[in-house]
Amino acid sequence: MAAEINFMVGGEAGQGVQTIGATLAKTLFRAGLYVFSDQDYESRIRGGHSFYRVRAADREILAFAEPVDVLVAIDQNTFNLHHNEVKEDGVIIFDSEKLKPEGDHRNLLGIPLEKLAEEKAGNKVMANSVAAGAAISVGGYDFAILEDVLKDQFARLGKDIIEANIKAARAGYDSARQNPKAVRTPIKPATKDRKMMLLDGNQALALGAMAAGLKFMAAYPMTPTTSIIEYIADKGRKFNIVVIQPEDEIAAMNMAVGAGFAGVRSMTATSGDGFALMTEGLGLAGITETPVVIVLGQRPGPAVGLPTRTEQGELGFAIFGGSGEFPRIVLAPCTITDAFDTAARAFNLAEKYQTPVIILTDHYFSTMSQTIPRFDLGEVVIDRGELISEAEAEKLTEYKRHKITDSGISPRLIPGHGKQLVVTDSDEHDETGHMIEDAKTRRLMVAKRLRKLEGAKNALAAPRYHPRPKAKTTLVGWGSTYGAIREAASMLEKDGTAASILQLNDLWPFPAGEVAGALGKTSKNIVIENNATGQLASLIRQETGIKVSHKILKFDGRPFSPAFIASEVKKVVG
């Protein structure tokens, strides 16, 4: 039988919740388990409730789970809010000198977290290491694994800080061991010789972009994509990647377009509000046929909305945003592995079709971490499309940047290569790139650009389709809902309800044929998405003519859990 353990760490911002959560995730990963983690926090530097969930198992896991085995309550509010989410045989770790649990709880593990930190490490700030030690002890794992994690985690702060945190963690570990009823039998490692990684969505996207040859990134920090900028700025030093933080998102987009026009692989990243400012620059890339990649990390709007929560409210915005009609490609990775692959493909698609490519993620996807196989860099293929080489450029006697072709794709010359001038314009233009006003040329150029969508449609990945024998229901989703839908389908199957799954990664140009074919095989089709209006459901009807029978929508800023989806599906299918 499969085994798993679920931790939740809760407290106020500034109390080390993220530090404890990340430490637990890394320790369980190094213990040989599959790990999935996610975060929930408020938009403030200090105060406000936040929590970090870590799930570990001896098999692949794709989402967070409910209820909780071990709750680490750093403050009273966490206890009050989450004690009812703990299993009957679960454990609640709390600071015995600061919290006063109320009610009948059989599995309370009171440890003087701050007092031990001060006594053993000389600083009560290290109470988070005491808590991490106690949690790992309850899980039944060897302290040596946690010790190695702490050495790596605090390496940059020096030997004294490392030793102090290890002492603090050991104090928490030993204190928990004094209550043998709380300590569990550890889950056996999934496999000893795994070549695995523990990454979050933004790290995987950043690595995919760098592997694809990213050379320029301009972006203004905005949750949830800020860590992409930080990661590339840090790691990019080794790979000659220029990273610039300009004054705003308008400048960031235009700089990225300029870099793409100059011939380097370029990218920007933002969220909904920032993308709203970028749409004029997006149109500039569209009419000048300039390749550029944009990561759009969704969060609840409108306006600032809930800046540190999650939503899938900008599917329509990504596909149709901007003035006028021009081609673009929209992708939405479903797993952490997808994030790497999608980022790498995005640059190839942008250059092949000389058009913007938008990668849609969301706050949940950006911050969730998952155990995945190591990437095979040998599988990353660089395709720069119809790019004229320097040798060929020297032989050119004329050049039309926007030459009309059957595919809509014009041979692309990098400015400065050869003797021919590369001309383009944000006004409508002719094949040579010079401004025009006549109706005939306008029709030809619009049609030329839109023809790219036909070719792009054939270059995109088909939706993930997981048919189930005798299934009468298909669960349909896109992007980050994949893991929760997959696990919900397994729950339903155990209860005797078979459900097929259709999950879209590449969303535009829309795979109408594949979607229609899959939906035609079941009588009930349920679209599951994190928005209030059912944007994917509307897109399906627009592109296929099929009206889905039911929608399960969530728009409170929180992600779907497998249990929630399974419960809602049961209501639909009876």
URTATA-V984574 format. One record per residue. N is the residue number from 1. RES is the residue in one small letter. OMEGA is omega in whole degrees, -180 to 180 (* if undefined). D_FIRST is the distance of its C-alpha to the first C-alpha in Angstrom with 2 decimals. Layout:
n = {N,N}
res = {RES,RES}
omega = {OMEGA,OMEGA}
d_first = {D_FIRST,D_FIRST}
//
This chain:
n = {1,2,3,4,5,6,7,8,9,10,11,12,13,14,15,16,17,18,19,20,21,22,23,24,25,26,27,28,29,30,31,32,33,34,35,36,37,38,39,40,41,42,43,44,45,46,47,48,49,50,51,52,53,54,55,56,57,58,59,60,61,62,63,64,65,66,67,68,69,70,71,72,73,74,75,76,77,78,79,80,81,82,83,84,85,86,87,88,89,90,91,92,93,94,95,96,97,98,99,100,101,102,103,104,105,106,107,108,109,110,111,112,113,114,115,116,117,118,119,120,121,122,123,124,125,126,127,128,129,130,131,132,133,134,135,136,137,138,139,140,141,142,143,144,145,146,147,148,149,150,151,152,153,154,155,156,157,158,159,160,161,162,163,164,165,166,167,168,169,170,171,172,173,174,175,176,177,178,179,180,181,182,183,184,185,186,187,188,189,190,191,192,193,194,195,196,197,198,199,200,201,202,203,204,205,206,207,208,209,210,211,212,213,214,215,216,217,218,219,220,221,222,223,224,225,226,227,228,229,230,231,232,233,234,235,236,237,238,239,240,241,242,243,244,245,246,247,248,249,250,251,252,253,254,255,256,257,258,259,260,261,262,263,264,265,266,267,268,269,270,271,272,273,274,275,276,277,278,279,280,281,282,283,284,285,286,287,288,289,290,291,292,293,294,295,296,297,298,299,300,301,302,303,304,305,306,307,308,309,310,311,312,313,314,315,316,317,318,319,320,321,322,323,324,325,326,327,328,329,330,331,332,333,334,335,336,337,338,339,340,341,342,343,344,345,346,347,348,349,350,351,352,353,354,355,356,357,358,359,360,361,362,363,364,365,366,367,368,369,370,371,372,373,374,375,376,377,378,379,380,381,382,383,384,385,386,387,388,389,390,391,392,393,394,395,396,397,398,399,400,401,402,403,404,405,406,407,408,409,410,411,412,413,414,415,416,417,418,419,420,421,422,423,424,425,426,427,428,429,430,431,432,433,434,435,436,437,438,439,440,441,442,443,444,445,446,447,448,449,450,451,452,453,454,455,456,457,458,459,460,461,462,463,464,465,466,467,468,469,470,471,472,473,474,475,476,477,478,479,480,481,482,483,484,485,486,487,488,489,490,491,492,493,494,495,496,497,498,499,500,501,502,503,504,505,506,507,508,509,510,511,512,513,514,515,516,517,518,519,520,521,522,523,524,525,526,527,528,529,530,531,532,533,534,535,536,537,538,539,540,541,542,543,544,545,546,547,548,549,550,551,552,553,554,555,556,557,558,559,560,561,562,563,564,565,566,567,568,569,570,571,572,573,574}
res = {m,a,a,e,i,n,f,m,v,g,g,e,a,g,q,g,v,q,t,i,g,a,t,l,a,k,t,l,f,r,a,g,l,y,v,f,s,d,q,d,y,e,s,r,i,r,g,g,h,s,f,y,r,v,r,a,a,d,r,e,i,l,a,f,a,e,p,v,d,v,l,v,a,i,d,q,n,t,f,n,l,h,h,n,e,v,k,e,d,g,v,i,i,f,d,s,e,k,l,k,p,e,g,d,h,r,n,l,l,g,i,p,l,e,k,l,a,e,e,k,a,g,n,k,v,m,a,n,s,v,a,a,g,a,a,i,s,v,g,g,y,d,f,a,i,l,e,d,v,l,k,d,q,f,a,r,l,g,k,d,i,i,e,a,n,i,k,a,a,r,a,g,y,d,s,a,r,q,n,p,k,a,v,r,t,p,i,k,p,a,t,k,d,r,k,m,m,l,l,d,g,n,q,a,l,a,l,g,a,m,a,a,g,l,k,f,m,a,a,y,p,m,t,p,t,t,s,i,i,e,y,i,a,d,k,g,r,k,f,n,i,v,v,i,q,p,e,d,e,i,a,a,m,n,m,a,v,g,a,g,f,a,g,v,r,s,m,t,a,t,s,g,d,g,f,a,l,m,t,e,g,l,g,l,a,g,i,t,e,t,p,v,v,i,v,l,g,q,r,p,g,p,a,v,g,l,p,t,r,t,e,q,g,e,l,g,f,a,i,f,g,g,s,g,e,f,p,r,i,v,l,a,p,c,t,i,t,d,a,f,d,t,a,a,r,a,f,n,l,a,e,k,y,q,t,p,v,i,i,l,t,d,h,y,f,s,t,m,s,q,t,i,p,r,f,d,l,g,e,v,v,i,d,r,g,e,l,i,s,e,a,e,a,e,k,l,t,e,y,k,r,h,k,i,t,d,s,g,i,s,p,r,l,i,p,g,h,g,k,q,l,v,v,t,d,s,d,e,h,d,e,t,g,h,m,i,e,d,a,k,t,r,r,l,m,v,a,k,r,l,r,k,l,e,g,a,k,n,a,l,a,a,p,r,y,h,p,r,p,k,a,k,t,t,l,v,g,w,g,s,t,y,g,a,i,r,e,a,a,s,m,l,e,k,d,g,t,a,a,s,i,l,q,l,n,d,l,w,p,f,p,a,g,e,v,a,g,a,l,g,k,t,s,k,n,i,v,i,e,n,n,a,t,g,q,l,a,s,l,i,r,q,e,t,g,i,k,v,s,h,k,i,l,k,f,d,g,r,p,f,s,p,a,f,i,a,s,e,v,k,k,v,v,g}
omega = {179,-179,178,176,-177,178,168,176,-178,178,177,172,-178,-180,176,-179,-179,179,179,-179,-180,178,177,-178,-179,-179,179,176,-180,175,175,-178,168,-175,170,178,173,-174,174,-178,-179,-177,178,-178,178,179,-178,-177,174,176,-176,-180,177,178,-179,-176,179,179,178,176,-169,-177,174,-176,176,-7,-171,175,-178,176,174,-176,-179,179,-177,-178,179,178,-177,-176,-167,-176,180,178,-179,179,-180,180,-179,-176,175,177,-179,178,-173,-179,-177,-176,177,-180,179,179,-177,179,-174,-171,177,178,-179,179,179,-171,-178,-179,179,179,-179,-178,-173,-175,178,-178,-178,177,-178,174,179,176,175,-179,179,178,179,-179,179,176,178,178,177,-174,-178,-180,-178,179,178,180,179,178,-180,178,179,-174,-176,-176,-176,-177,175,-174,-177,180,178,-177,179,179,177,177,179,180,179,178,178,-179,-178,180,179,-179,179,177,-174,179,-178,-174,-176,171,-176,175,180,179,179,177,-175,-173,-179,170,-173,176,171,-175,170,-174,-179,177,-180,177,-180,180,178,179,-180,179,-179,177,175,179,-179,175,174,-178,176,-174,178,178,11,-176,-176,-176,173,180,-178,-177,-179,178,-180,-176,-175,178,-179,-172,177,177,178,179,-177,170,-179,-173,-180,-177,178,179,-179,-179,-178,176,179,177,178,179,178,178,-179,172,179,176,-173,-175,167,-179,-176,170,-171,-180,179,180,177,177,-175,-170,176,176,176,177,177,177,-179,-175,178,178,-177,179,176,179,179,173,179,179,-174,172,-175,172,0,-176,-177,174,175,-168,-180,177,-173,177,174,-172,-172,176,179,180,-179,-176,-172,-178,-180,-180,177,-176,178,-177,168,179,-179,-178,179,-178,-177,-179,179,176,176,-176,178,-177,-178,179,180,179,-176,-179,176,-180,-180,-178,-180,-177,175,-174,175,172,-178,175,-179,171,175,-175,180,-179,-177,-173,180,178,-177,173,-178,174,177,180,175,-177,178,180,179,-179,177,178,-177,173,-176,-177,-180,-178,179,179,179,-179,-179,-176,-176,176,172,180,175,-177,-176,-180,-180,-179,179,-179,-174,-178,179,173,-172,179,177,178,-179,176,-178,-175,-177,-180,176,-176,172,-176,176,168,175,-172,176,-177,-178,179,-179,-177,177,175,-172,-175,-176,-179,178,-180,-179,-177,177,-180,179,-177,-177,178,-180,-178,180,178,-179,-180,-179,-178,-176,179,178,177,173,179,179,180,176,179,177,179,176,-176,172,176,-174,178,177,176,-166,-179,-172,-176,-180,179,179,-178,176,179,178,177,-179,-179,178,179,176,179,179,179,173,-179,173,-177,-177,174,179,-167,-178,4,-171,-180,-172,-178,-179,-179,-180,-180,-179,-177,180,-176,-180,-177,178,177,-174,177,-177,-180,-178,173,-172,-171,-180,-174,177,178,178,180,178,-180,-180,-172,-177,-175,-178,174,-179,-173,-177,176,171,-173,179,-175,178,180,-179,-179,174,167,177,-178,179,-180,-179,180,-179,178,179,178,-178,-174,177,*}
d_first = {0.00,3.79,6.41,10.00,13.41,16.46,20.00,23.30,26.67,29.76,33.50,36.77,37.67,39.16,36.91,34.59,31.64,31.17,31.65,28.95,26.48,27.28,27.08,23.58,22.44,24.16,22.92,19.21,19.95,21.79,19.01,17.22,14.99,15.35,17.58,19.17,22.13,25.02,28.20,30.43,33.96,37.47,40.50,42.14,42.51,42.27,41.13,39.12,35.47,32.81,29.13,26.60,22.89,20.38,16.71,14.61,11.13,9.71,10.44,13.65,14.54,17.82,18.91,19.04,17.04,18.27,18.49,18.89,17.42,20.50,23.90,26.73,29.89,32.86,35.26,35.86,35.46,31.83,31.13,33.07,31.44,27.75,27.19,26.19,23.35,21.58,18.82,20.12,18.49,19.29,22.16,25.41,27.35,31.03,34.46,35.75,39.35,39.28,36.92,37.41,34.31,35.35,33.72,31.34,28.38,26.64,24.86,27.71,28.08,31.69,32.80,36.31,35.22,38.71,40.39,38.15,38.64,42.37,42.50,40.34,40.96,44.23,43.11,41.30,40.23,37.57,35.81,33.17,32.36,32.23,29.71,27.58,27.69,26.69,23.67,22.42,23.13,21.08,18.11,18.71,19.91,22.96,26.18,27.44,25.19,26.60,30.04,29.97,29.02,31.91,34.28,33.65,33.67,37.03,38.61,41.36,42.44,43.44,42.66,43.67,41.32,38.41,39.11,39.62,36.24,34.52,36.39,35.42,31.70,31.93,33.62,30.84,28.18,30.13,30.96,27.35,26.70,29.41,27.11,24.30,22.75,22.07,20.42,16.65,14.62,14.28,11.29,11.73,13.70,12.53,15.59,18.81,21.40,20.69,23.81,22.69,24.55,24.11,26.76,27.91,29.51,33.06,32.58,31.19,34.15,36.59,35.33,35.52,39.06,40.15,38.76,40.73,43.94,44.43,47.76,48.74,47.03,48.93,47.11,47.73,44.86,43.11,39.66,37.10,38.49,40.31,37.71,38.23,41.89,41.21,38.76,41.16,44.14,42.52,41.03,43.76,46.39,45.17,45.51,48.83,47.45,49.86,48.31,50.68,50.34,53.34,54.88,52.84,50.64,53.72,54.78,51.30,51.07,54.59,54.13,51.01,53.00,55.90,53.76,52.33,55.91,56.89,54.31,51.38,47.82,47.65,45.27,45.29,42.64,43.02,41.81,43.43,46.59,47.19,46.63,49.24,51.72,50.71,51.42,55.03,53.93,51.29,54.17,56.16,53.47,53.42,57.18,57.71,54.76,53.32,49.74,47.78,44.14,43.36,40.07,40.05,37.50,37.46,37.67,39.03,42.75,45.52,47.43,45.48,43.20,40.10,40.30,36.96,34.83,33.36,34.57,35.09,38.69,40.55,39.56,43.00,44.71,43.31,44.30,47.67,48.75,52.13,55.60,56.38,54.32,52.86,49.77,46.71,43.12,40.23,36.70,33.61,30.64,27.21,25.08,26.07,26.41,28.60,30.77,31.87,32.49,34.20,36.52,37.53,38.20,40.10,42.86,43.29,43.55,45.95,48.27,48.03,48.95,50.95,49.45,47.35,43.56,41.64,38.03,36.61,33.96,33.51,33.03,29.26,28.86,31.40,29.74,26.00,24.42,21.56,20.22,21.79,23.07,26.61,29.36,31.38,34.92,36.31,35.08,37.14,40.25,43.39,45.42,48.54,49.84,53.58,54.62,58.07,58.16,60.80,62.64,62.75,63.78,66.91,68.10,67.80,71.13,69.70,66.42,65.13,62.05,61.32,62.47,61.67,59.42,57.69,54.25,55.50,54.60,57.62,57.94,57.26,59.62,58.86,61.87,63.90,63.04,66.20,69.37,68.32,67.73,64.42,65.31,63.16,63.62,61.81,64.50,64.30,65.68,66.73,65.37,67.06,65.47,68.69,68.93,70.01,70.95,71.55,69.48,69.08,67.45,65.22,63.89,63.37,61.46,59.14,58.36,57.88,55.28,53.35,53.23,50.70,48.07,48.22,47.44,44.78,43.00,42.50,41.31,38.41,34.76,33.71,31.33,27.61,27.01,23.66,24.76,22.61,23.86,25.97,25.54,28.52,27.72,27.65,26.58,29.05,29.04,30.48,29.88,27.51,25.92,23.86,20.63,20.69,21.66,18.93,16.17,18.29,18.50,14.74,14.89,17.94,16.60,13.91,17.04,19.05,21.08,21.30,22.89,24.20,24.62,27.88,28.04,31.35,31.86,35.49,37.35,41.03,42.73,40.59,38.72,40.23,39.84,36.11,35.45,37.71,36.20,32.63,33.76,35.86,32.91,31.69,33.71,32.11,31.80,30.54,31.48,29.51,31.44,32.44,36.07,38.36,40.08,37.52,39.03,36.80,37.44,41.16,41.00,39.34,42.14,44.78,43.70,42.51,44.21,40.94,40.41,36.74,36.10,34.18,33.49,31.01,32.83,32.23,35.13,34.81,34.12,30.38,27.62,25.36,21.91,19.33,19.45,23.25,23.44,21.19,23.38,26.56,25.67,25.09,28.59,30.01,28.49,28.73}
//
